Amino acid sequence: MLNLERLRTLDALARHGSVSGAADGLHVTTSAVSQQMAKLEREVGQPLLARNGRGVRLTDAGRLLADHAARIISQVEEAQADVEAQRGCAVGELRIGAFPTAMRGLLPRALSALRTGHPDLRVRVREQEPEESMAAVVRGDLDMALAIDWHNKRMPVPAELTRTHLLDDSVDIAVPAGHRLADRDTISLAEFGDDEWISWNEGQFCHEWLVFTLRGTGVEPRIAHIAEEHHTQLAFVEAGLGVCVAPKLGRGPVPPGVRLLPVCDAVRRHVYAVWRADADRRPSIRAAVDALRATAAELQHA
């Protein structure tokens, strides 16, 4: 009889394309992946992996079994969702991925409420960019993801996922206290044609949004510095090294040498949760969504 955990390992190898990628996705060591695959090959009586340069590739038998494994795992997840729904209580484990400001500004309070209301539910959280966490939900590496898009640039959501809106996050522009616009009540992005920006990594959705939005106002972006964390970006602003976008969610204390300027055309982010449609009946998913919505409502009215 084929072992389900070994089929999960094969499925992860097929999805990630490497032993190290499968190990990261399964939160195990590369040695554990290799051991599971060796046992699976003995079970089926033929090789499933072949050397490919310094890596590995699936053999024809490996690809055939991987296709079956993906369907089996999906059916098992549906069965688990049905059993959990029949019990009617949120139990077991829930894996959530979230972008950094949601990790700070939304999840802690929501997870505290979730723990109080559902003590038998164990939640594991991973900080990830929205594109990565949504892909992980599609693969089955995560159960839920918190993601964002912008009022003028939407992020595509895979067809396999269900999505619910949580809150709209208003955005200011952070400038040094001595900036020429620092005393203004509101500003327009078109007024920053001569400024350098502190932005996120190239290729990230928020970086692409900033470039897209500035060009839409006739400003060619001058990206001077790249920093992942908003607090780091604000430190660069305080030092007079540029300006940056400053979302309200998870913002925390603002350095004294920084001024926050509202944008007159109301720049905002949409924050939402996504999960696999075939897991929609799971009480743990519903409980997490309820806790996130309640926390988001509190933040919107704060």
C-alpha positions in Angstrom: 0.0 0.0 0.0 1.4 3.5 -0.9 2.2 5.7 2.0 0.4 9.1 2.0 3.3 11.0 3.5 5.7 9.7 0.8 3.2 10.7 -1.8 3.2 14.2 -0.3 6.9 14.2 -0.7 6.7 13.2 -4.3 4.0 15.8 -4.9 6.3 18.5 -3.3 9.2 17.4 -5.5 7.0 17.7 -8.6 5.7 21.1 -7.6 9.0 22.6 -6.4 11.3 21.0 -8.9 14.1 20.2 -6.5 14.9 18.3 -3.3 15.7 21.6 -1.4 12.5 23.2 -2.7 10.5 20.2 -1.6 12.2 20.2 1.8 11.4 24.0 2.3 7.8 23.5 1.3 7.4 20.5 3.7 9.4 22.1 6.5 11.8 19.1 6.7 15.4 18.4 5.9 16.7 17.5 2.4 17.8 14.2 4.0 14.3 13.5 5.1 13.0 14.1 1.5 15.7 11.8 0.1 14.8 9.1 2.6 11.1 9.3 1.9 11.7 9.0 -1.8 14.0 6.0 -1.4 11.3 4.2 0.6 8.7 5.1 -2.0 10.8 3.8 -4.8 11.1 0.5 -2.9 7.3 0.4 -2.5 6.6 0.8 -6.2 9.6 -1.3 -7.4 11.1 1.2 -9.9 13.0 4.5 -9.9 11.1 7.7 -9.6 14.0 10.1 -9.7 16.9 10.4 -12.0 20.1 12.6 -11.8 19.9 15.8 -13.8 23.2 17.6 -13.6 23.6 18.6 -9.9 19.9 18.1 -9.3 17.2 15.5 -9.9 14.2 15.1 -12.3 11.2 12.8 -12.2 11.3 9.7 -14.4 8.3 8.8 -16.5 7.1 6.6 -13.6 7.7 9.4 -11.2 5.6 11.9 -13.2 2.8 9.3 -13.6 2.7 8.7 -9.8 3.1 12.4 -9.1 -0.1 13.1 -11.1 -1.9 10.5 -9.1 -0.4 11.8 -5.8 -1.8 15.3 -6.5 -5.3 14.0 -7.0 -5.0 11.7 -3.9 -3.8 14.6 -1.7 -6.7 16.8 -3.0 -9.2 14.1 -2.2 -7.7 13.6 1.3 -7.9 17.3 2.0 -11.6 17.3 0.9 -12.2 14.3 3.2 -10.5 16.1 6.1 -12.6 19.2 5.4 -15.8 17.1 5.3 -14.9 15.3 8.6 -14.0 18.6 10.3 -17.2 20.2 9.1 -19.2 17.2 10.3 -17.7 17.6 13.8 -18.5 21.3 13.6 -15.6 22.6 15.7 -12.3 24.2 14.8 -9.5 21.7 15.7 -6.2 20.5 14.4 -3.6 22.8 12.6 -4.0 25.9 10.5 -1.1 27.3 8.5 -1.3 31.0 7.6 1.1 33.1 5.5 1.0 36.9 5.8 2.8 39.9 4.5 4.9 41.9 7.0 2.5 44.7 8.0 -0.3 42.3 8.4 2.0 40.2 10.6 2.4 43.2 12.9 -0.9 45.1 12.6 -3.6 42.4 12.1 -2.6 38.9 12.9 -1.5 39.1 16.6 -4.9 40.4 17.8 -6.8 38.1 15.6 -4.8 35.0 16.6 -5.3 35.9 20.3 -9.0 36.0 19.8 -8.8 32.7 17.8 -6.9 31.0 20.6 -9.4 32.1 23.2 -12.4 31.0 21.2 -10.9 27.8 19.8 -8.3 26.4 22.2 -7.9 23.1 20.3 -6.9 24.9 17.1 -3.1 25.2 16.6 -2.1 28.0 14.3 1.3 28.3 12.6 2.2 31.6 10.9 4.8 32.3 8.2 5.8 35.8 7.0 5.7 35.9 3.2 5.1 38.2 0.4 1.5 37.9 -1.1 2.6 36.3 -4.3 4.5 33.6 -2.5 1.9 32.9 0.1 -0.9 32.5 -2.4 1.2 30.1 -4.4 1.8 28.2 -1.2 -1.9 27.9 -0.6 -2.5 26.6 -4.1 0.2 24.0 -3.6 -1.2 23.0 -0.2 1.8 24.2 1.8 -0.4 26.8 3.5 -4.1 26.7 4.4 -4.7 30.5 4.2 -2.8 33.6 3.1 -3.3 37.3 3.9 -2.6 39.3 0.7 -2.9 42.8 -0.6 -3.5 44.7 -3.8 -4.0 48.4 -4.6 -6.9 50.6 -5.5 -5.5 51.1 -9.0 -3.6 47.7 -9.5 -5.3 44.4 -8.6 -3.4 41.2 -7.8 -4.6 38.2 -9.8 -6.0 35.4 -7.5 -5.7 31.8 -8.8 -9.0 30.2 -9.7 -8.5 27.5 -7.1 -8.8 30.1 -4.2 -11.7 31.7 -2.4 -11.1 35.4 -1.4 -12.7 37.7 1.2 -12.1 41.4 1.8 -10.9 42.3 5.3 -10.1 46.0 5.2 -8.9 49.0 3.2 -5.6 50.4 4.4 -5.0 54.1 3.9 -1.5 55.1 2.7 0.5 58.3 3.4 3.8 59.5 1.9 6.6 59.9 4.4 9.0 62.8 3.9 11.8 64.2 5.9 10.8 67.0 8.4 12.7 69.5 6.3 11.2 68.5 3.0 9.7 71.3 0.8 6.2 69.7 1.2 6.4 68.8 4.9 4.0 71.5 6.0 1.3 70.6 3.5 -2.1 69.1 4.7 -2.3 66.9 1.6 -0.2 66.3 -1.4 -0.4 64.8 -4.9 2.0 62.1 -6.1 2.7 64.3 -9.2 4.5 66.7 -6.9 7.3 64.2 -6.2 9.0 64.4 -9.7 12.3 65.6 -8.2 12.4 63.2 -5.3 14.3 59.9 -4.7 12.3 57.0 -3.3 12.9 54.2 -0.9 11.1 51.2 -2.2 10.6 47.4 -1.9 12.6 44.8 -3.8 12.3 44.9 -7.6 9.9 42.2 -8.8 7.7 42.5 -5.7 4.1 43.5 -6.3 4.3 46.7 -4.2 7.5 47.8 -6.0 5.7 47.3 -9.3 2.7 49.2 -8.0 4.8 52.2 -7.0 6.5 52.4 -10.4 3.2 51.9 -12.2 1.4 54.6 -10.1 4.1 57.2 -10.3 4.4 56.8 -14.1 0.6 57.2 -14.2 1.0 60.7 -12.7 3.7 61.6 -15.2 6.6 61.1 -12.7 9.5 58.8 -13.7 10.4 56.9 -10.5 13.9 57.5 -9.1 14.4 54.5 -6.9 17.5 55.3 -4.8 17.3 52.7 -2.0 15.7 49.3 -1.5 14.5 48.2 2.0 12.0 45.4 2.9 10.7 46.7 6.2 8.7 49.9 6.6 10.6 50.9 9.7 13.9 50.7 7.8 12.4 52.8 5.0 11.3 55.4 7.6 14.8 55.5 9.0 16.1 56.3 5.6 13.5 59.1 5.2 14.4 60.6 8.6 18.1 60.7 7.4 17.0 62.8 4.4 17.7 60.0 1.9 14.4 60.0 0.1 10.6 59.6 0.5 8.6 56.4 0.8 5.0 55.0 1.0 3.8 54.6 4.6 0.7 52.3 5.0 -1.3 52.8 8.2 -1.6 49.0 9.0 1.2 47.9 11.3 2.9 51.3 11.1 4.0 51.7 14.7 5.8 54.8 16.0 7.0 57.3 13.4 10.5 58.7 13.8 10.5 62.4 15.0 12.2 63.5 11.9 9.5 62.2 9.5 6.3 63.8 8.4 3.4 61.8 7.1 1.4 63.5 4.3 -2.0 62.2 3.2 -2.5 61.8 -0.6 -5.3 63.9 -2.0 -6.4 61.2 -4.4 -6.7 58.6 -1.5 -4.1 56.0 -2.2 -5.1 52.8 -0.4 -4.4 49.1 -0.2 -7.0 46.3 -0.1 -6.2 43.6 2.5 -7.9 40.2 2.1 -7.7 36.5 3.0 -7.5 33.6 0.6 -7.9 29.9 1.0 -8.5 26.8 -1.2 -12.1 26.6 -2.4 -12.1 22.8 -1.5 -11.4 23.7 2.1 -14.3 26.2 2.4 -16.3 23.9 4.7 -13.5 23.6 7.3 -14.6 25.1 10.6 -11.0 26.2 11.2 -11.0 28.3 8.1 -14.4 29.8 9.0 -13.2 30.6 12.6 -10.0 32.2 11.3 -12.0 34.4 8.8 -14.4 35.4 11.5 -11.5 36.4 13.8 -9.7 38.3 11.1 -12.9 40.2 10.1 -13.7 41.2 13.7 -10.1 42.5 14.2 -10.2 44.3 10.8 -13.5 46.0 11.8 -11.9 47.1 15.1 -8.9 48.6 13.3 -11.1 50.4 10.7 -13.0 52.1 13.5 -10.0 52.8 15.7 
